[in-house]
Amino acid sequence: MVGGTTAIQGSAKMAYPYEGWLVRNVEYETFKTGEKTVYQSALALRNADEYRMNRERMEDGKAFIYHLSEGTDPVLIDEYELARTRKILRPRFCGIHCTALGEPQFQEWEQIAEDIDAAEDVEGEENGTIVWSPFSNLWLYRATTAVAAARDRGMRVCLGSDWSPSGSKNLLGELKVADMWNRTHLGGEFSAEELCAMATRNPADALGWSARLGRLKEGLHGDVLVTTDRGGSAYRNLIESVERDVQLVAINGQPFYGTARLMKAAGATHDEPIRLGRLRRRIRLVYPGITDADMGWAEALANIEEAKRDPVARYLEIEQLHEVGDPPPWLRTDKPWDDPAVTGKPVPVTVRIPPLDSLVHDAAYFRAVERAPLHGGLLDALRPTISRADGRRPRPGELDDD
């Protein structure tokens, strides 16, 4: 949210997202209808029944988000081949990464889409969607998706920041990576408007939500980011904006984050201060009418610090609450192979919990990127993208205030 994001995809197994509270989680969002329209799988589908079930959902107009052929090993093309033979490459299919694919696969994908158009009279749909995560791809593989080839074959391209261990901190940061790669390796194949569409209207269209989100248009749901005006093109303005430029984030027309002045003007209630380095903003976490939205920002930070001081005591406290049938949100392993039932070992609770990472792309972040050998220097050019609008590079830790 501090980077202007209004919707995310992906959630932990024990997460409790609520419609109308903070950013939208697209897997749970129903726009108050109770009808789920987006499905996802980060892990490979296991059998023919799972492929059939997701194919039928897409035939019914629902979207399916799937991690496909991530990496550079040619053997990963087998994942694409399986998706092709199982007939899930449909207009509502959203393939995350697709880094192992090239012109032959995208050309074939285009033909599959044309065959579907002819058979089902769905002309006007893009051939499918790929979700591009250039920072994570370059960090892990020193290569990224052939997005220009995909675009030229009628694929819709969306932008995603992947996950915390290898991704940028938010979509505003990922726009900088896409812009850098477009200038340095793609010869400017994509216009500024096309890059911005990857983070705005394209995702909404990919999910089948073009009549709800993705554009500033009368009758839509009013998910709005307000930034500093750096002058010039509105699209370049968005690409070049950083966290200090985020002035207001509203979802469903409701203010959740922004400067004190704009939050007050937007009628925000129950908002409180949040500090990000020298950046001062206000955030709204307590939300009347949503049962569990009762913990503010300061209280959440204090709670985390208390747990960090004595993780074992916190773990035992939570265990007791579960035993009496009053379980609060709690930390648990994210992958099946980490589960105590699989490993035969208890969840480690005696580890030192490190300080919370910064929520913004600060100087420490860019120093870490530059010092890392993983990406072979492909991401070194990112630091200048945090330059101020007046052309001066910010001093270490400088983010400005309200």
DOMIFI-723058 format. One record per atom (N, C-alpha, C): x, y, z; residue in one letter. Coordinates in pm, whole numbers, plus 32768, in hexadecimal, padded with zeros to 4 digits. Layout:
BEGIN
XYZA
...
***
This chain:
BEGIN
80537F878000M
800080008000M
8056807E8000M
80C9807E8047V
811E80F58049V
815D810B7FC0V
815780A87F67G
818480B77EDEG
811180CB7E7DG
809A80E77EAFG
802981057E58G
7FDA808D7E29G
7FFA80167E5AT
7FB47F9D7E2ET
7F267F997E65T
7EC77F6E7E13T
7E3C7F637E40T
7E077ED47E39T
7E517E787DFBA
7E257DEC7DF5A
7E9F7D937DEFA
7E967D1F7E30I
7F037CBE7E31I
7ECD7C357E0BI
7F287BDD7DE8Q
7F057B517DD1Q
7F657AFD7E22Q
7F2F7A9B7E69G
7F847A467EBBG
7F647A597F4DG
7F5A79EB7F96S
7F3E79F48024S
7F6E79768069S
7F92798380E7A
7FBA790E8135A
7F4178B5814EA
7F5F7837816EK
7EF277D7817FK
7E9377FC81F1K
7EC878428254M
7E74786482C8M
7E4D78F782C9M
7E58793A8257A
7E3579C88252A
7D9E79DB825BA
7D767A52828BY
7CE87A728298Y
7CCC7AF88254Y
7CCE7AFC81D1P
7CB17B7C818DP
7C1D7B9F8198P
7C047C20819FY
7B7A7C4F81A7Y
7B5F7CAE8135Y
7AF17C9E80F4E
7AC97CFD808DE
7AAD7D8480D0E
7AE47DEE8094G
7ACD7E7380C8G
7B327EA1812EG
7B9B7E518148W
7C027E7881A9W
7C8A7E748166W
7CCB7EE8815FL
7D4D7EF6811DL
7D457EC7808CL
7DB57E938059V
7DBA7E707FCAV
7D617DF87FACV
7D347DF17F31R
7CE57D7D7F06R
7D417D047EF7R
7D147C907F22N
7D587C137F00N
7D027BD27E94N
7D397BCA7E1AV
7CE47BA57DA8V
7CAD7B187DB1V
7CEF7AC27DFFE
7CBC7A397E0CE
7C3E7A327E61E
7C2A7A977EB5Y
7BB77A987F10Y
7B507B037EEEY
7B757B5F7E96E
7B1D7BCF7E75E
7AA27B9F7E27E
7A2C7BC27E58T
79B07BA17E12T
795B7C1D7DF9T
798D7C947E21F
79427D117E14F
78BA7D067E59F
78BE7CC17ECDK
78497CB17F24K
77DC7C577EE8K
77FD7C0E7E7FT
77997BB47E43T
77A07B297E80T
78117B067EBEG
78247A807EF2G
784B7A1B7E88G
785B7A497E0BE
787F79EE7D9EE
791479F97D7FE
795D798F7D94K
79EC798C7D7AK
7A0379807CE3K
7A5A79D57CACT
7A7179D47C1BT
7B0379C57BF5T
7B5D79BD7C59V
7BED79AF7C3DV
7C24793B7C8FV
7C6C78E47C4BY
7CAC78727C8AY
7D4178777C6CY
7D9278337CBEQ
7E22783A7CA9Q
7E6577BC7CDDQ
7EDE77A37CAAS
7F3377397CDFS
7FC4775E7CC7S
801077657D34A
80A0777F7D28A
80EA76FC7D0EA
80B0768E7D38L
80EC760A7D23L
80B075C87CA8L
80FB756C7C6CA
80CD75287BF3A
804E74D97C0FA
7FF074DE7BB1L
7F78748C7BBEL
7FA073F97BBDL
7F5B73A97C0ER
7F8A73227C29R
7F5272B77BCDR
7EDB72CA7B99N
7E9E725D7B4DN
7E3B72957AE6N
7E06723A7A95A
7DAB72637A29A
7D2E72A87A5EA
7CFF727D7AD3D
7C8672BA7B0BD
7C9B734D7B2CD
7D1173707B60E
7D2C73FC7B81E
7D3474507B02E
7D71741B7A99Y
7D7574647A19Y
7CE6747679E3Y
7C98740C79E7R
7C0F741279B3R
7BBD74787A01R
7BC774767A86M
7B7974D07ADAM
7B9875627ABAM
7C1A75837AABN
7C3F760E7A8EN
7C1E763579FEN
7C2575D679A3R
7BFB75F37919R
7B6776147915R
7B1675C9795DE
7A8675E2795DE
7A657668799FE
7AB0768D7A05R
7A9A770F7A43R
7AB4777F79DFR
7B2077727992M
7B3F77D97930M
7AD977DB78BFM
7AA87767789AE
7A3E77627835E
79C177A97865E
79B277AE78EAD
793F77F17927D
795B78857940D
79D078B77910G
79EF7944791CG
7A44796A7993G
7A6A790979E5K
7ABD79277A5AK
7B5079287A32K
7BA379667A86A
7C3279737A69A
7C81790C7AB8A
7CF178E17A7EF
7D4A78837AC3F
7DD978B87ABAF
7E1678D17B2DI
7E9F79057B36I
7EFB78927B5AI
7F64787D7B0AY
7FB578037B16Y
804878217AFEY
809E77F47B56H
812F78027B42H
815A779F7AD5H
819177D57A68L
81AE778279F3L
823C779879C1L
8287772B79B6S
830C772A7976S
8365779A79ABS
837377A17A30E
83CA78077A6CE
845977D57A6FE
84B478217A34G
854077FC7A2EG
857277FB799FG
85EC77CD798CT
862877CD7906T
8649774278D3T
863B76DD7926D
8658765478F9D
85F3762A788ED
862275FC7819P
85C575D477AEP
8561756977D8P
8583751B783EV
852674B27869V
84A474EF789CV
84A8756E78C5L
843075AF78F8L
83C675C5788DL
83ED75BA780FI
838A75C377A4I
8325755277AEI
834E74E577F1D
82F174757806D
827474A27851D
8283750378ABE
820E753578F4E
81AC75787893E
81E375C37835Y
818F760077CEY
814B75957779Y
8198752F7753E
815F74C576FFE
80ED747F7745E
80FC746B77C7L
8090742A7813L
801574857819L
802D7507782DA
7FBC7565782EA
7F76756777A6A
7FC5755E773CR
7F8C755D76B4R
7F3A74E0769BR
7F72746B76BCT
7F2A73EE76A0T
7EB073DE76F9T
7EB5741A7770R
7E42741377CBR
7DDC748377AFR
7DFA74D57749K
7D9C753A7716K
7D7475A3777CK
7DD975D677C9I
7DBA76427827I
7DF076C977F5I
7E2D76CB777FL
7E5D774A7747L
7DE877917704L
7D9977D47756R
7D1F78147728R
7D2578AC7743R
7CC578F97710P
7CC9798A7723P
7CD279B677B5P
7C98796B7812R
7C9C7991789FR
7D12795178E9R
7D70791578A2F
7DE778DA78E0F
7E4F794778F4F
7E87794E796EC
7EF079B0798EC
7F6C796379BBC
7FD1795F7965G
804C79167983G
80B4797079C4G
80D579547A40I
813A79A27A86I
81C579747A5BI
821979D17A34H
82A579BF7A0BH
82B479957979H
82A179157957C
82B178E578CDC
833C79067896C
83A1790978ECT
8427793378C3T
846C78CF7866T
84447851786BA
848477EC7816A
844C77EA7788A
83E078357772L
839E783076F0L
83DC78957690L
83CE7878760DG
840378D175A7G
83A378DD7533G
83D2790F74C4E
837E79277450E
833078AB7423E
836D78327420P
831F77BD73F3P
82A477A47449P
82B577B274CEQ
824377997527Q
81D97806751AQ
820478847513F
81A278F07508F
815A78EC7481F
819F78C27419Q
815E78B27396Q
80F67844739CQ
811877D773DDE
80BA776873ECE
804477937443E
806077DC74ACW
7FF7780D7508W
7F95786574BAW
7FCC78B97461E
7F77790F740FE
7F1978BD73B8E
7F4C7850737EQ
7EF777FC7329Q
7E8A77B8737BQ
7EAC778D73F4I
7E497750744DI
7DD877B47467I
7DFE78327481A
7D99789A749CA
7D4178B27423A
7D7D78B473ADE
7D2E78C87333E
7CCB7855731EE
7CF577DC733ED
7C9B77687332D
7C2677747393D
7C4277A5740EI
7BD977B87471I
7B7978257442I
7BB17893740CD
7B5D78FE73D8D
7AFB78CA7370D
7B3178777315A
7ADD784372A8A
7A7277E572DCA
7A9577967341A
7A3977307373A
79CF776973D2A
79F677D3741DE
799E78027488E
796E78917475E
799678D07407D
796A795873E9D
798879B6745CD
7A0879BB7485V
7A327A1574F1V
7A957A7C74BAV
7A817AA7743FE
7ADC7B067400E
7AE37B867451E
7B587BBD745AG
7B6D7C3774A7G
7BBB7C1E7526G
7BBC7BA27557E
7C0D7B7F75C9E
7CA17B7775A0E
7CFD7B9E75FBE
7D887B8275E1E
7D9C7AEB75E4E
7E0F7ABE75B4N
7E267A2E75A9N
7E3F79EC762EN
7E527A397692G
7E717A087717G
7EC37A73775CG
7EF37A5677D4T
7F3D7ABA7822T
7FBB7A7D785BT
80287ACB7857I
809F7AA778A2I
80B87B137909I
80EC7AEB797CV
810B7B4879E8V
81A37B5179F3V
81D77BC779D9W
82667BDF79CFW
829C7C137A54W
83047BD17A89S
83457BFB7B06S
83DA7C0D7AECS
84027C797AA9P
848D7C857A7DP
84F47C877AEDP
84D77CC87B5FF
853B7CCC7BCAF
855C7C3F7BF9F
84F67BF37C1CS
850C7B6B7C4ES
85517B147BE6S
85277B1F7B68N
85647ACF7AFDN
85F87AEE7AF0N
861C7B6F7AEDL
86A87B967ADCL
86FA7B717B57L
86BD7B7E7BCBW
87027B5C7C49W
87227AC77C4FW
86C47A757C27L
86D479E47C34L
871479A27BBCL
86F979D47B42Y
871F798C7AC8Y
877579DD7A67Y
87897A5F7A83R
87D17AB97A28R
87917ABB799DR
87117AA77999A
86C37AAC791DA
86337AC37944A
85E37AF178E3T
85567B077901T
85017AE37889T
84807AED7899T
841F7AC07836T
842D7B0D77B2T
84187AC77744A
841B7B0776BFA
83977B5076AAA
83867BBE76F4V
83047C0276F7V
82E27C427670V
83457C737627A
83277CB075A5A
82F27C467544A
832F7BD17545A
83007B6474EFA
82737B3A7515A
82587B357598A
81D27B1075C6A
816C7B7A759AA
818D7BF975ADR
81347C667586R
81167C6074F0R
817E7C4674A2D
816E7C447410D
81167BD073E1D
81087B6B7434R
80B17AF97415R
80297B057458R
80067B7F7480G
7F807B9674B3G
7F6A7B777545G
7FD97B657592M
7FCA7B4A7620M
7FBA7BCD766CM
7F6A7BCA76D1R
7F5F7C3C772DR
7FD07C2F7792R
80167C9B77ADV
80867C99780CV
80617CE97888V
806C7CA978FDC
80577CEC797DC
80DB7CEE79C9C
80E37D427A2CL
815C7D507A7BL
81417D247B09L
819D7CD67B42G
818E7CA97BCCG
82147CAB7C12G
82157CC77C95S
82937CD27CDFS
82BD7C4E7D1ES
827D7BE07CF7D
829E7B5A7D28D
82927B547DC0D
82F77B227E07W
82EA7B117E98W
835F7B557EDEW
83557B637F62S
83B67BB27FADS
84477B837FA1S
84677B017FA7P
84F47AD97FA6P
85417B027F28P
84FE7B0D7EB6S
854A7B2E7E3CS
85067B987DE7S
84A37BDD7E1DG
845B7C407DCDG
84757CCD7DFCG
84447D2D7DB0S
84497DB87DDDS
83E07DCB7E4BS
83E67E3D7E8EK
83917E507F04K
83007E6B7EE2K
82E57E9F7E6BN
825B7EB97E44N
82567ECF7DADN
81E07EDF7D7AL
81CE7EEA7CE9L
82097F6C7CB1L
820E7FD47D03L
824B80507CD7L
82E180397CBDL
83207FE87D11G
83AB7FC57CFBG
83BD7F6D7C81G
83617F117C6DE
836B7EB77BFAE
835E7F027B76E
830F7F6E7B77L
83067FC27AFFL
838E7FFA7AD8L
83E2801B7B3BK
8468804E7B1DK
84BD7FE47AD8K
84B07F677B04V
84FE7EFA7AC9V
84D07EE27A3AV
844C7EDF7A25A
84177ECB799EA
84447F3B7941A
84437FB67973D
846C80287922D
850180217901D
85527FFC7965M
85E37FED794FM
86007F8378E6M
85BE7F1078F2W
85D57EA27894W
85A47EC77808W
85367F0F7803N
85007F3A7782N
85637F96773CN
85A47FF07788R
8603804E774BR
8688800D7729R
86B97FB57782T
87417F817772T
874A7F007721T
86DE7EB47719H
86E57E3276D6H
867A7E1B766CH
86117E6A766DL
85A47E56760DL
859D7EC575A5L
85F77F2475ABG
85F77F8F7549G
857B7FE6754CG
853C7FF175C1G
84C4804475CCG
844A80097587G
84407F867581E
83CF7F427540E
83497F6E7579E
83477F8B75FCF
82C97FAF763EF
82C78045765BF
825680837641S
824481107662S
822C811E76F8S
82378198772AA
821A81B077B8A
818B818A77D9A
812F81A5777EE
80A4817F7795E
809480E8779EE
80D9809E7747E
80D0800C774BE
81087FD577CFE
8175800E77FFL
81AD7FE1787FL
814C7FFB78F1L
810E807278F1C
80AD8091795BC
803280387953C
8009801478D8A
7F967FBB78C8A
7FAF7F337908A
802F7F09790BM
80517E897949M
80327E8679DDM
80287EFC7A1AA
800F7F057AAAA
7F847F3A7ACAA
7F347F597A63T
7EB07F967A7CT
7E437F497A32T
7E287F6E79B5R
7DB67F347970R
7DCB7EA27946R
7E467E7D7922N
7E5D7DF378F2N
7E397D8A795CN
7E657D9A79DAP
7E3D7D367A3EP
7DA67D2D7A51P
7D627D9F7A51A
7CD07D9D7A60A
7C917D5379EBA
7CC07D6C7971D
7C897D2978FCD
7CA77C937900D
7D1F7C70792EA
7D457BE37934A
7CEA7B937990A
7CBC7BD279FBL
7C647B8F7A5BL
7BD27B937A33L
7BB47BDA79C5G
7B287BE9799EG
7AE17C5779EAG
7B2F7CB57A22W
7AF87D1F7A77W
7AFC7DA87A34W
7B007DAC79B1S
7B0D7E2D796DS
7A957E897987S
7A237E5279ADA
79AE7EA479CCA
79AC7ECF7A5FA
7A177EAA7AA9R
7A1C7ECC7B37R
7A977F1E7B5DR
7B0C7EF87B26L
7B8A7F327B52L
7BE57F507ADBL
7C577F8D7AF9G
7CC17F9C7A95G
7CC480207A4EG
7C5C80717A5BR
7C5480F27A17R
7C0F81587A71R
7C3081D57A5DL
7BE782417AA1L
7B7082647A49L
7AFD822E7A6DK
7A8882377A16K
7A0A82357A6BK
79AA82837A46E
792B82887A8FE
78EC81FD7A93E
78BF81D67B0AG
787D81567B1BG
78D880E77B4DG
795E80FD7B49L
79B980997B7BL
79D080AE7C11L
7A24805C7C4EH
7A2980577CE0H
7A8380BD7D23H
7AC581117CDBG
7B0D817E7D1AG
7B8981567D67G
7BDA80FD7D2ED
7C5D80DE7D68D
7CBF81437D2DD
7CF1819E7D81V
7D3782147D4EV
7DBC82277D96V
7E2382457D47L
7EA6826E7D7BL
7EBD82FE7D50L
7EDD83537DB0V
7EFF83DE7D93V
7F9483F07DADV
7FDE84267D4BT
806D843B7D5BT
809184CE7D48T
810C84EE7D6BT
814585717D4ET
814885867CB7T
813086007C8CD
813B86227BFED
81CB864A7BE1D
821585F27B9DR
82A0860F7B78R
82A8865B7AF4R
823786727AB4G
823586B87A34G
8241865779C1G
82118680794CG
821C862C78D6G
81AC85C778CCG
81C685587887S
816484F0786ES
813384B278EFS
80B1849978F6A
80798456796CA
80B283CB797CA
80D08387790DY
810682FF7914Y
819683007946Y
81E9835D7913R
827283687947R
826D839179DAR
820B83E379FDN
81FE840E7A88N
81EB83967AE4N
819783377ABDL
818082C17B0FL
81FE826A7B15L
823D82557AA2I
82B482007A9EI
832382397AF6I
833382BD7AF7E
83A082FA7B41E
837E83187BD2E
830183087BF9S
82D983237C83S
831382BA7CE1S
833882E77D58V
8369828D7DC0V
830C829C7E39V
832C82547EA5E
82D182517F18E
82B682DD7F50E
831A83357F4CR
830583BC7F81R
82A184097F2ER
828783DD7EB1D
822684207E5BD
819783F07E72D
818683827EBAV
80FF834C7ED2V
80B883A67F36V
805183EB7F08Q
800A844D7F5AQ
7F8884167F95Q
7F4783BA7F4CL
7EC983817F7DL
7EB082FC7F37L
7E81829A7F83V
7E54821B7F4BV
7DC682037F7EV
7D6881FB7F20A
7CDC81E37F43A
7CAC81657EFBA
7C5B81177F3FI
7C23809C7F07I
7B8D809F7F1DI
7B4280877EB2N
7AB1809A7EB7N
7A90812A7EDEN
7AEA81867EBBG
7AD482127EDEG
7AF082327F6FG
7B1C81CF7FBEQ
7B3681E4804BQ
7BCC81FB8062Q
7BF3826280ADP
7C81827E80C4P
7CBE821E8129P
7D3281E58107F
7D75818B8163F
7E0381B78184F
7E428208812DY
7ECC822F8144Y
7EE682B080FBY
7F3483098139G
7F57838480F2G
7F8A83EF814EG
7F9C84668118T
7FC884D88168T
7F59850181C7T
7F7F85438231A
7F1C85708293A
7EB485CA8251A
7EE2862181F9R
7E86868081B9R
7E1E86388163R
7E4C85DB810FL
7DED859980B5L
7D97853280FFL
7DCE84F08164M
7D7C849381B1M
7D0A84DD81F7M
7D288553822CK
7CC085A3826CK
7C5985D28206K
7C8A85FF8192A
7C2E862F812AA
7BD585BF80F6A
7C08854380F9A
7BBB84D180C8A
7B5E84988132A
7B6184D281ABG
7B0584A58214G
7B308429825DG
7BB3840E8263A
7BE3839582A6A
7BC7839C833CA
7BA0832C8376T
7B8C83208406T
7BE482AE8439T
7C0582B284BAH
7C56824A84FAH
7CE0823C84B9H
7D1082A48476D
7D95829D843BD
7DFC82C984A3D
7E7882A1848FE
7EE282BE84F0E
7F6682D284A7E
7FCA830C84EAP
8049832784A7P
809682A88486P
80E082AD8418I
813D824383F5I
81BD828783C3I
8231825883F6R
82B1829083CFR
82FD8229837DR
83348257830CL
8385820282B4L
8406824E829AL
846B823982EFG
84E0828E82E8G
84B7831A830DG
84D2837A82B7R
84A8840582CFR
841E84218295R
83E483C18256L
836183D48218L
82F483C78281L
829B842B8284R
822B842982E2R
81A884218295R
815783C082B6R
80D583AF8277R
8071838482E3R
7FF6836A82B9R
7F9183358314R
7F5582B982D3R
7F3282578327I
7EFD81D882F6I
7E8281B48348I
7E28816E8309R
7DA9814B8349R
7D9E80B2834DR
7DAD807983C5L
7DA27FE883D6L
7D257FC08424L
7CFD80128484V
7C847FF784D1V
7C0C801F847DV
7BB07FC2846DY
7B427FDA840FY
7AC07FA6844DY
7A6B7FFE847EP
79ED7FD384BBP
799B7F7E845AP
79607F13848FG
790E7EBC843CG
79557E3F840DG
79DB7E3D8418I
7A287DC583F8I
7A617D90847BI
7A357D1B84A4T
7A4B7CE8852BT
7ADC7CEE8557T
7B377CBC8504D
7BC37CB1852DD
7C177D2A850AD
7BDD7D9084CCA
7C297E0884AAA
7C297E678521A
7C667E38858FD
7C607E84860CD
7CEA7EA28645D
7D557E8985FAM
7DDD7EA28629M
7E1E7F0C85D1M
7E477F7A860EG
7E857FE685C4G
7F177FCB85A4G
7F558028855BW
7FDF8017852FW
8041801385A6W
803480728602A
808E80778675A
807F7FFA86CBA
80047FCD86DEE
7FEC7F55872EE
80257ED986EAE
80197ED38665A
804F7E60861CA
80E77E5B8629A
812A7ECD861CL
81BB7ED0862AL
81E67EA786B6L
819F7ED7871BA
81C07EB487A5A
81AC7E1F87BDA
81447DE78782N
81297D588791N
81987D048754N
81C77D2F86DEI
82347CE6869CI
82B47CEE86EFI
82D27D648726E
834B7D748776E
83477D1C87F2E
82D37D12882EE
82C57CBC88A4E
82DE7C29887FE
82AA7BFE880EA
82BF7B7487E1A
83527B5C87C1A
83977BC08788K
84257BB18766K
847B7BA187E2K
84557BE5884FR
84A57BDE88CAR
84A37B528906R
84337B0C88F9D
84297A858932D
83CF7A3088DBD
840279FE886AP
83AE79AF880EP
83737932884EP
83BF78F388A8V
838E787788E7V
83137895893CV
831A78FF898BA
82A8792289DFA
822D7941898AA
82417987891BR
81D079A688C4R
819879268886R
81F178CC885DY
81C4784F8821Y
817077FF8884Y
819F77F48901L
815577A78966L
80D077EB8988L
80D0786F898BE
805578B989A5E
7FEC789B893AE
8017789988BFI
7FBA787E8850I
7F8A77ED8855I
7FE577928877E
7FBF77058884E
7F4D76F688E9E
7F58773B895BQ
7EF1773189C1Q
7E6D776A8990Q
7E7277D88945L
7DF778118910L
7DB477B288AEL
7E02776C885FH
7DC8770B8803H
7D877697884FH
7DC4767188BCE
7D8E7601890AE
7D0676228945E
7CEE76A08966V
7C6D76C589A1V
7C0B76F58937V
7C3176E788B8G
7BD47708884CG
7BCA779B882BG
7C3277E8884CD
7C317877882DD
7CAF789C87E0D
7CC178648769P
7D4078788722P
7D4B790186E1P
7DB679498700P
7DCF79C986BAP
7E1C79AC8639P
7E337A1085E5P
7E8F79FC8576P
7F1979D585ABP
7F5B79788568W
7FDE794D8599W
803679258524W
80B97920853EL
811878FC84D7L
811B786584C5L
812178398448R
812E77AB842ER
817D779A83ADR
81AD77218396T
81FE7709831FT
81A9771882A1T
81E977458236D
81A0776781BCD
819F76F58157D
8205769F815BK
820F763380F9K
81EF75AC813AK
81B0755180F1P
818C74CE812BP
820574838161P
82797490811CW
82EE74438147W
8330747C81C4W
830274F081F5D
833475298272D
82DC750282E9D
826974C782CED
820974A98337D
8240743E8395D
82307451841AP
826073EC847AP
822B7360845CP
81B173578424A
817A72D38405A
81CA728E8397A
820F72DF8345V
826172A882D9V
82F172948306V
832972F7834CT
83B672F18372T
83CF729C83EET
8367728B8442G
837B724284BEG
83C272958527G
83D67316850AK
841B736F8567K
83BE73E4858AK
83CE741B8603P
8378748D8628P
839B750985D9P
833D756585D1V
835975E68592V
83C3762D85E6V
8431765B85A8P
8498769F85F7P
84677726862AP
8469773886AEV
843B77B686E7V
84AA77FA8736V
852177C28738T
858D77FC8785T
85EB784F872FT
85C9786086B0V
861D78AF8657V
861079448679V
867879918655R
86727A218667R
86217A5D85F5R
85BA7AA98618I
85687AEA85B3I
85AB7B6F858FI
85CF7B858512P
86187BFF84EDP
85BE7C7984F0P
85F97CEF84EAP
85A97D6A84E5P
854E7D6A846BP
84DF7DB18474L
84857DBC8402L
84CB7E03838FL
84B87DD18317D
84F37E0F82A2D
84A97E908282D
84EE7EE9823FS
84B07F678217S
843F7F4C81B3S
83D87F9F81B9L
83697F93815BL
83827FDD80D9L
83F0802880D1V
840B807A805CV
84928056801FV
84A780807FA3H
8526806A7F5EH
858880D77F8BH
85CA80C07FFBD
862381258032D
86B3810B8006D
870F815E8037A
879B8152800FA
87D480CA8037A
87AE809780ACA
87E0801480D7A
87B57FA68077A
873D7FB28043Y
870B7F4F7FE4Y
87627F4D7F66Y
877F7FC27F30F
87CD7FC87EB5F
885E7F9E7ECCF
88957FBB7F43R
891B7F8B7F62R
891E7EF37F63R
88B57EB77F9BA
88AF7E247F9FA
88A47DE97F13A
88577E2B7EBDV
884A7DFB7E33V
88D07E017DEBV
89177E707DFDE
89967E827DB7E
8A027E247DE9E
89FB7DFD7E68R
8A627DA67EA0R
8A497D127E83R
89D07CF07E5DA
89AD7C647E47A
89E87C337DC3A
8A297BBE7DC2P
8A627B8A7D45P
89FE7B3F7CEEP
89867B277D24L
89277ACE7CE0L
89057AFC7C53L
88E67B7C7C43H
88AF7BAD7BC4H
89197BD97B61H
89987BCA7B85G
8A027BE97B27G
8A047C7A7AF8G
89D67CD77B4CG
89D87D647B29G
89617D937AD7G
89067D387AB4L
88967D5F7A5FL
88367DC07AA3L
883B7DC67B28L
87E07E1F7B71L
88267E9A7BAAL
88A57EAC7B8AD
88EF7F1C7BC2D
88B87FA37B96D
887B7FA97B23A
884B80297AEDA
87CD805B7B33A
879C80127B96L
8720803A7BD8L
873180B37C33L
87A580C27C72R
87B5812C7CD6R
879281B77C9FR
87BA81DC7C26P
879582637BF6P
86FF827A7BECP
86B082107BECT
862082237BE0T
85E2825D7C5ET
862D82667CCCI
85F782A67D44I
862283377D4CI
865E836C7CE1S
868583F97CDFS
860B84517CF2S
861F84C47D2CR
85B185217D41R
858885607CBCR
8512859B7CBCA
84E085DA7C42A
853B864C7C14A
858886887C74D
85E086F67C4DD
866886C57C1CD
867686407C11G
86F086087BDAG
875A85E87C40G
874886127CBFR
87AC85F77D25R
8793856E7D64R
87FC851F7D6FR
87EE849E7DB2R
87D784B67E48R
8777846F7E85P
875D84857F14P
87D184587F6BP
87E284997FDAR
88478470803AR
881D83EB8077R
887C839D80AEP
885A831B80EAP
87EB83278151P
878482D8813FG
871382D6819DG
86AD83438187G
86C6839F8128E
866A840F8114E
85EE83E480C8E
857B840280FFL
84FD83E480BAL
849D845980BCL
84C684C780FFD
8470853D810CD
83FC8521816ED
83BC858C8198D
834A857C81F1D
82CE85B981B0D
826485BE81FBD
81E585EE81C8D
81EE868181A2D
***
